[in-house]
Amino acid sequence: MKNISIVGIEARNKVIEGADYLASSVVSSLGPFGLNCLIENGNKITNDGFAISTAVAPTIENEFSRRGALTLHEAASKTNDTVGDATTTSIALAQAILKEAIRLLPNDKTLVAKKKPSEILKMIEESKKNVIEKLKEYAKLITSEQELIESAKVSVEDDTLAHLIGRTQYAIGKEGFIVAEEVNETTSSVDIVKGIRIDNGFGTPFVITDQVNQSLEVRDSNILLTNYTILESDIIALKEKIINPLIAQKKHQLIIIARAFDSGAIKLCMNSLQAGFAIYPINAPYVYQSEVMKDLAAITGAQYFDTEDSRLEDVDERHLGFVTKLVARRFDAIITGPLDSENILVLDAINTRIKQLEEKLINASDFDKKLLQQRIAQFKSGFAILKVGAETLLERKYKKDKADDAVNSVRLALQEGTVKGAGLAFKEISDTLVDDDILKRPLLAIYNQIMTSAPEGFVIEDWVRDPYLTLVAALTNACSVAGQIATINSVVTAEDTKTCNCNKNSNE
């Protein structure tokens, strides 16, 4: 199919049609009285702006308009990567800023531009910097556990979850991370963990020790770390070089974390359970495998055998590490090494690893930076697992989405403080701006949308506050995307359905 293009006002109008359609689908979800979206894929009901935007943007039939929706979606996507919250705010602000920019550009009624696109971009950038400076002046640092609970309540809209999240974040500090996960329970709970969590689990369900929770728990065990695939012959070789010496020391188990295990190796691991020496196969981390294995090496004191620079046949007892506790399920595992040990070598390895990760932060992307911060936090503060339960699957998925927003929000609130929430901070700043400031009207978008959805007589209470950092991210990304769309003069696509069809999606 050949490419087709449109140019000028027609191109910009088509892009804006798609952007406006996406915004209308997302912005109505804003605030405590925001409306929900039922998403067929995953069968979930949510008012999470990023989830709605991700589902809606690709369904617009007209390719030109779809480009606009996908570009606006970048505001939510970037904010989600950076702070994990305020994605709806990003889209609402971006749409409002775009409307202001369009008023200054040629349109169907007048071909005379009030401002050049380059001038508009400069106006947006200068006003954004001014607004962020004012936001910083308004920010108030968190000084109590109750303030964190209230911060969580703004996002999660559930008293029980808000108390769990707020109390936990206060306990683990500003560097600590909370990870939310769904559990097949009717109530929610929190576990605070010291150790490293990986995104892979046991190599075979036959090693499960807890049938109810379908998990494996191992305590006080030696551990071998490698990204080799373990073969049957490797297990046989390990028996002579490692297992027999361990048995001689009256040790009766070994954890092996490896890229994979062949069927012969799995069979020997299963047989070992009845032979008096247990071998537990654990699959290596899926994301950033070698990097996370080096994290594990630091906390366990093990040497990591990488296919790039070491040979598995050289391994012996000296290369093993030690695990005080391992809990593994099908798709995740938590490994706790002697983090509180007085072993100088282990402590030095941990401190060295923290410095290496902090150096990587300097030039990391927003997505990588978030993961690096989580990994650093696991070394310094540990982390917490928020187990989100509910009566039904749909309710559980809904609460999990809200909890994800809340755990990100409270951590950022604890780091840099909060400002008045529900759009009030932006509204107050708008009142200080001159009439021709390009952000004066857009800054009212959040407050106006929340009050439009709210019942008559609704008043925003003083405890409702938003993290300063989330609003900075939302505004920064909204300004960036609105500026990009405002400067579009042509669109090239492989398809042209001529009409927007924004009220239809491709599944109909």
ABEGO torsion letter per residue (X at the ends): XBBBBBBEAAAAAAAAAAAAAAAAAAAAABEAABBBBBBABGGBBBABAAAAAAAAAAABABAAAAAAAAAAAAAAAAAAAAAGBGAAAAAAAAAAAAAAAAAABBBAABABBABBAAAAAAAAAAAAAAAAAAAAAABBBBABAAAAAAAAAAAAGBAAAAAAAAAAAAAAEAABBBBBBBBBBABBBBBBBBEBBBABBBABAAABABAAAGBBBBBGBBBBBBABBBBAAAAAAAAAAAAAAAAAAGBABBBBBBABBBAAAAAAAAAAAAAGBBBBBBBBBABGAAAAAAAAAAAAGBBBBBAAABBAAABBAAABBBBABBBBBAABBBBBBBAABABAAAAAAAAAAAAAAAAAAAABBAAAAAAAAAAAAAAAAEBBBBBBBBABAAAAAAAAAAAAAAAAAAAAAAAAEBBBBGGAAAAAAAAABBAABAAAAAAAAAAAAAAAABBBGBBBBAABBBBAAAAAAAAAAAAAAAAAAAABABBBBABBAGBAGAABBAAX
